[in-house]
Amino acid sequence: MVFMADLREKHQQELENLTLTTQPFKTIKLFILGVIQYLKRSVLYLLAKGGWLMLSCTVVAALGILLVTIDGPHEKHLEELSEYFRFGLWWVALGVASSIGLGSGLHTFVLYLGPHIALFTIKAMQCGRVDLKSAPYDTIQLKRGPSWLDKDCDEFGPPLFSSSEGSRVPLSSILPQVQLEAILWGVGTALGELPPYFISRAASISGSRLDAMDEFDDSSTESDGVVPNPLFDLAGIMCGQFGVPFWKFFLATLIGKAIIKTHIQTVFIISVCNNQLLDWIENELIWVLSLVPGFAPVLPSLVAKLHTMRAKYLKPQQPSSHIKVKKWDFSFASVWNTIVWLMLMNFFVKIVTDTAQRYLKKQQDKEIAALTNNSSASRQSS
């Protein structure tokens, strides 16, 4: 028993020391072995359970290669289909990256979807119209920006929405223009919640408990324990641990993330950039300040200054200042891309470290199980 306790303590220290900063070569080696093991199990499972799926994928792949290699009038349709495929894959992949990894995922809403919605709303406000996209897939994508971002408003035509205070585009007109990419991103976040569910469900079926469940129990008993973030990963773990049916869990997750959550976030950003929320806050603030003695005489001039600042912010770009804007855009893009690459590197390091630690943990469990079996066999023989 003392030997086993010492061995477990040694294994725990090995897991804690297994990182890319302390043991880079060993970590990369175990990461590669873990990926190979996962791919091997996946291929064997598909061959055993998904024969028809493999056959269908092979037929579809062969048909796609045939259509791509043969010239004909179908090429433009294939190119359009390819654009839609890249568009959907890009936003779904960003959603998966945002939710996968027990809180260590890449926050792609803040990095990509949120700025895309804000930029489109501001452009629509500047131009007074929403038909800015050349196609539904004309959005921010990998190494490519939207075509409407650098165009002048004159290229789209006269404003279709206007008022006495300038262009006022309704929220109901902007939302459909960014709704598709928001829903695809939400579908990706729902798919990213499946790995914790499947891992926990497999552990439940095998009769064992998941490490995350044990950590959750330990943290709940400590006075200063903190629940891991985000909580929804734990919800997926618990649903898998207690045998919640897959479709019940996934459909609820899909509705909550792809429909409810994304629309709340999208409507909020549009409201802020479209001045609707700012107008409401301004009216409430004016009403409160008007009740304060001494503020009533200065309110008109204060409101006029706020409106002047807002009009200047939403004023369409003039051709004379085009060069200066380009210089600023270049510097901002450089800083932004640097931040994104740093976050991607951090995300990759966490994935490599976690995969290597999981593979090492499985090897350690096998070693302890073999020692336990040998000990039991020696006791029975004696």
C-alpha positions in Angstrom: 0.0 0.0 0.0 2.9 2.4 0.8 4.5 1.6 -2.5 1.2 2.3 -4.4 0.8 5.6 -2.6 4.4 6.6 -3.5 3.8 5.5 -7.1 0.6 7.6 -7.4 2.4 10.6 -6.0 5.2 10.1 -8.5 2.7 9.9 -11.3 1.0 13.1 -10.2 4.3 14.9 -10.2 5.1 13.6 -13.7 1.7 14.9 -14.9 2.3 18.3 -13.4 5.8 18.6 -14.9 4.7 17.5 -18.4 4.4 20.9 -20.2 5.9 22.4 -23.3 8.0 24.8 -21.2 9.5 22.2 -18.8 9.6 19.1 -21.0 9.0 20.1 -24.7 10.3 17.0 -26.5 8.5 14.5 -24.2 5.3 16.5 -24.4 5.4 16.6 -28.2 6.2 12.9 -28.4 3.3 12.0 -26.1 1.0 14.4 -28.0 1.8 12.6 -31.3 1.2 9.2 -29.7 -2.1 10.4 -28.3 -3.2 11.7 -31.7 -2.2 8.5 -33.4 -4.1 6.4 -30.8 -7.2 8.6 -31.2 -7.1 8.3 -35.0 -6.6 4.6 -34.8 -9.6 4.1 -32.6 -11.7 6.4 -34.8 -10.8 4.5 -38.0 -11.5 1.1 -36.3 -14.8 2.3 -35.0 -15.9 3.6 -38.4 -14.8 0.3 -40.1 -16.8 -1.7 -37.5 -19.9 0.5 -37.1 -20.0 2.9 -40.0 -19.5 0.8 -43.2 -22.3 2.6 -45.0 -21.0 5.9 -43.9 -17.5 5.2 -45.2 -19.0 4.0 -48.5 -21.1 7.1 -48.8 -18.1 9.4 -48.0 -16.0 7.6 -50.6 -18.7 7.9 -53.3 -19.2 11.6 -52.5 -15.4 12.3 -52.5 -15.0 10.4 -55.9 -17.9 12.4 -57.4 -16.4 15.7 -56.2 -13.0 14.9 -57.6 -14.6 14.0 -60.9 -16.6 17.2 -61.1 -13.5 19.3 -60.2 -11.3 17.7 -62.8 -13.8 17.9 -65.7 -14.3 21.3 -67.4 -17.8 22.5 -68.2 -20.6 24.9 -67.4 -20.8 23.5 -64.0 -17.5 25.1 -62.9 -19.1 28.4 -61.8 -21.7 26.5 -59.7 -18.9 24.5 -58.1 -17.0 27.7 -57.4 -20.1 29.2 -55.8 -20.7 26.1 -53.8 -17.1 26.1 -52.7 -17.5 29.7 -51.4 -20.5 28.7 -49.4 -18.7 25.7 -48.0 -15.7 27.7 -46.9 -18.0 30.3 -45.4 -20.0 27.7 -43.4 -16.9 25.8 -42.3 -15.1 29.0 -41.2 -17.9 30.2 -38.9 -18.7 26.7 -37.5 -15.0 26.1 -36.8 -14.8 29.5 -35.0 -17.7 28.4 -32.9 -16.1 25.1 -32.0 -12.9 26.8 -31.1 -14.8 29.2 -28.9 -16.4 26.5 -26.7 -14.1 23.5 -26.7 -11.6 22.8 -24.0 -13.2 23.4 -20.5 -12.8 27.1 -20.6 -9.5 27.2 -22.5 -11.1 27.8 -25.9 -10.5 30.7 -28.2 -13.1 33.5 -27.6 -13.9 33.9 -31.2 -17.0 36.0 -30.7 -14.9 38.8 -29.3 -12.2 38.3 -31.9 -14.3 37.8 -35.1 -18.1 37.6 -34.9 -18.6 40.6 -32.7 -16.4 42.9 -34.7 -17.9 41.7 -37.9 -21.4 42.5 -36.7 -20.3 45.9 -35.4 -18.5 46.8 -38.6 -21.4 45.9 -40.7 -23.8 47.9 -38.5 -21.6 51.0 -38.6 -21.2 50.7 -42.4 -25.0 50.4 -42.8 -25.5 53.4 -40.6 -22.9 55.4 -42.6 -24.4 54.4 -46.0 -28.1 54.3 -45.0 -28.7 50.9 -46.5 -28.1 47.2 -45.7 -27.6 45.7 -49.2 -23.8 46.0 -48.8 -22.8 42.3 -49.3 -22.1 41.0 -52.8 -23.2 37.5 -51.5 -24.2 35.9 -48.2 -20.6 34.7 -47.8 -19.1 38.2 -48.2 -17.9 38.3 -44.6 -14.7 38.2 -42.6 -12.8 34.9 -43.4 -9.4 33.5 -43.1 -6.9 35.9 -44.8 -9.7 37.7 -46.5 -11.9 40.7 -45.5 -15.4 41.6 -46.8 -15.5 43.6 -50.0 -18.0 46.1 -48.6 -15.6 47.3 -45.8 -13.3 49.5 -47.9 -15.9 50.7 -50.4 -17.3 54.2 -50.4 -21.0 54.6 -49.8 -21.5 56.2 -53.2 -20.7 52.8 -54.8 -23.8 51.3 -53.1 -26.2 54.1 -54.2 -28.3 56.7 -52.3 -29.4 56.0 -48.7 -32.6 54.0 -48.4 -33.1 54.8 -44.7 -32.8 58.4 -43.5 -34.3 60.7 -40.9 -33.9 64.3 -39.6 -30.9 63.2 -37.6 -29.1 61.3 -40.4 -29.3 57.6 -41.4 -31.3 55.4 -39.1 -31.3 51.8 -40.2 -33.8 49.6 -38.2 -32.5 46.7 -36.2 -35.0 44.4 -38.1 -33.2 45.3 -41.4 -29.7 44.7 -40.1 -30.3 41.5 -38.3 -31.1 39.3 -41.3 -27.8 40.5 -43.0 -25.6 39.0 -40.2 -28.0 36.3 -38.9 -26.6 33.4 -41.0 -23.0 33.7 -39.8 -24.2 34.2 -36.2 -26.3 31.0 -36.3 -23.4 29.0 -37.9 -21.1 30.3 -35.1 -23.7 29.2 -32.6 -24.0 25.7 -34.2 -20.2 25.5 -33.8 -20.4 26.4 -30.1 -23.0 23.6 -29.6 -20.8 21.1 -31.4 -17.9 22.1 -29.2 -19.8 21.0 -26.1 -20.1 17.4 -27.3 -16.5 16.2 -26.4 -17.1 16.6 -22.6 -20.4 14.9 -23.0 -19.1 11.9 -24.9 -16.1 11.5 -22.6 -18.2 11.6 -19.5 -20.8 9.2 -21.0 -18.1 6.7 -22.0 -16.7 6.9 -18.4 -20.2 6.4 -17.0 -20.8 3.3 -19.2 -17.4 1.8 -18.2 -18.3 2.3 -14.6 -15.6 4.9 -13.8 -15.8 8.5 -12.8 -14.4 11.3 -14.9 -11.5 13.3 -13.5 -13.4 16.5 -14.0 -16.2 15.1 -11.8 -13.7 14.3 -9.0 -12.2 17.8 -9.3 -15.6 19.3 -9.1 -16.4 17.2 -5.9 -13.1 18.3 -4.4 -13.6 22.0 -5.1 -17.1 21.9 -3.7 -15.8 20.6 -0.3 -13.2 23.4 0.0 -14.2 26.7 1.5 -12.3 28.7 -1.1 -13.0 26.3 -4.0 -13.9 27.8 -7.4 -16.1 26.1 -9.9 -14.3 25.6 -13.2 -15.2 28.0 -16.0 -17.4 27.8 -18.1 -20.2 26.1 -16.2 -21.7 24.7 -19.3 -18.9 22.3 -19.8 -19.7 20.9 -16.4 -23.3 20.6 -17.5 -22.3 18.5 -20.4 -20.1 16.4 -18.2 -22.9 15.8 -15.7 -25.4 15.0 -18.5 -23.0 12.4 -19.9 -22.3 11.0 -16.4 -26.0 10.6 -15.5 -27.0 9.2 -18.9 -29.0 12.0 -20.4 -29.9 11.0 -24.0 -27.8 12.4 -26.7 -30.5 14.1 -28.8 -32.1 15.6 -25.7 -28.8 17.1 -24.6 -27.7 18.2 -28.1 -31.0 19.7 -29.2 -31.3 21.7 -26.0 -27.7 22.9 -26.4 -28.3 23.8 -30.1 -31.4 25.8 -29.4 -29.8 27.6 -26.4 -26.6 28.4 -28.2 -27.4 28.7 -31.9 -30.8 30.4 -31.5 -31.2 32.1 -28.1 -27.7 33.1 -27.1 -26.4 34.2 -30.5 -29.5 36.4 -31.1 -29.2 38.0 -27.8 -25.5 38.9 -28.5 -26.2 40.0 -32.0 -29.1 42.2 -31.1 -27.1 43.8 -28.3 -24.2 44.7 -30.6 -26.5 46.0 -33.4 -28.4 48.1 -30.8 -25.2 49.6 -29.5 -23.7 50.4 -32.9 -27.1 51.4 -34.3 -27.6 54.0 -31.5 -30.9 52.5 -30.4 -29.5 51.4 -27.0 -27.5 54.6 -26.8 -30.6 56.7 -27.5 -32.5 54.9 -24.7 -29.6 55.4 -22.2 -29.4 59.1 -23.3 -33.1 59.7 -22.7 -33.0 58.0 -19.3 -29.8 59.9 -18.3 -31.4 63.2 -19.4 -34.5 62.5 -17.4 -32.4 61.7 -14.3 -30.2 64.8 -14.7 -33.2 67.0 -15.2 -34.4 66.1 -11.7 -31.0 67.3 -10.3 -31.1 71.0 -9.3 -28.8 73.2 -11.4 -28.4 70.7 -14.3 -31.5 71.7 -16.3 -29.9 74.9 -17.9 -26.8 73.1 -19.2 -28.6 70.0 -20.5 -29.4 71.4 -24.0 -25.8 72.3 -24.7 -24.6 68.9 -23.4 -27.1 67.0 -25.6 -26.0 69.1 -28.6 -22.4 68.3 -28.1 -23.2 64.5 -27.7 -25.1 64.6 -31.0 -22.3 66.4 -32.8 -19.8 63.8 -31.6 -22.0 60.9 -32.7 -22.6 62.5 -36.1 -18.9 62.9 -36.6 -18.3 59.3 -35.6 -20.9 58.0 -38.1 -20.0 60.4 -40.9 -19.0 58.5 -44.1 -15.3 58.6 -45.0 -14.2 61.3 -47.3 -11.8 60.5 -50.2 -9.4 63.2 -49.1 -8.6 61.4 -45.8 -8.4 58.0 -47.5 -4.6 57.6 -47.2 -4.6 58.4 -43.5 -7.3 55.9 -42.8 -5.4 53.3 -44.7 -2.3 53.9 -42.6 -4.3 53.6 -39.4 -6.1 50.5 -40.6 -2.7 48.9 -41.4 -1.3 49.6 -38.0 -4.4 48.5 -36.2 -4.6 45.3 -38.3 -1.0 44.5 -37.5 -1.6 44.8 -33.7 -4.9 42.9 -34.0 -3.4 40.0 -36.0 -0.5 39.8 -33.5 -3.0 39.4 -30.6 -5.0 36.8 -32.5 -1.8 34.8 -33.3 -0.7 34.9 -29.7 -4.1 33.6 -28.6 -4.0 30.9 -31.2 -0.5 29.9 -30.0 -1.8 29.8 -26.4 -4.8 27.7 -27.5 -2.5 25.3 -29.4 -0.1 24.9 -26.4 -3.0 24.0 -24.1 -4.3 21.4 -26.6 -0.9 19.8 -26.9 -0.3 19.8 -23.2 -3.7 18.4 -22.3 -3.5 15.7 -25.0 0.0 14.6 -23.8 -1.1 14.6 -20.2 -4.2 12.5 -21.0 -2.0 10.0 -22.8 0.5 9.8 -20.0 -2.4 9.4 -17.5 -3.7 6.4 -19.4 -0.3 4.8 -19.4 0.0 5.4 -15.7 -3.4 3.8 -15.1 -2.4 0.8 -17.1 0.8 0.5 -15.0 -1.1 0.7 -11.7 -3.7 -1.9 -12.9 -0.9 -4.3 -14.0 0.8 -4.0 -10.6 -2.6 -4.5 -8.8 -3.3 -7.6 -10.8 0.1 -9.0 -10.2 -0.2 -8.4 -6.5 -3.6 -10.1 -6.3 -2.3 -13.1 -8.3 0.7 -13.5 -6.0 -1.6 -13.3 -2.9 -3.8 -16.0 -4.3 -0.9 -18.3 -5.2 0.6 -17.9 -1.7 
